[in-house]
């Protein structure tokens, strides 16, 4: 039997499109990684040093 293809809901299809954009545009990936690192650094600063 041939398996059925996965049906992606709205969040899944949006995530798939976003992932393809990350592969095509390295600047988007760099900006996302930078924002993630900044968010982690601010969270650590807020919770540990405040």
LUMLOPA-788826 format. One line per 4 residues: number of its first residue (from 1); their letters; for each residue x, y, z of C-alpha. Coordinates in steps of 0.2 Angstrom, whole numbers, plus 2048, in hexadecimal, padded with zeros to 3 digits. Layout:
<nodes>
NUM	A	X,Y,Z | ...
</nodes>
This chain:
<nodes>
1	XXXX	800,800,800 | 806,812,7FC | 806,81D,80B | 7FB,82D,80B
5	XXXX	805,83D,80A | 805,847,81A | 7F7,855,81B | 7FE,864,823
9	XXXX	7F3,870,82C | 7F5,883,82B | 803,884,837 | 80C,875,82F
13	XXXX	80B,87D,81E | 811,88E,824 | 81F,886,82D | 824,87C,81D
17	XXXX	824,88D,813 | 82E,896,820 | 83B,887,820 | 83D,889,80E
21	XXXX	83F,89B,80F | 84D,898,81C | 856,88D,810 | 855,899,801
25	XXXX	859,8A9,80A | 868,8A8,816 | 865,8B9,81D | 854,8B4,824
29	XXXX	85D,8A5,82D | 86A,8B1,834 | 85D,8BD,83A | 853,8AF,842
33	XXXX	862,8A8,84B | 867,8B9,851 | 856,8BD,858 | 856,8AC,860
37	XXXX	867,8AF,868 | 861,8C0,86E | 851,8B9,875 | 85B,8AC,87F
41	XXXX	868,8B9,885 | 85A,8C5,88B | 851,8B7,893 | 860,8B1,89D
45	XXXX	864,8C3,8A2 | 853,8C6,8A8 | 851,8B6,8B2 | 862,8B4,8B9
49	XX	869,8C6,8BB | 859,8CF,8C0
</nodes>
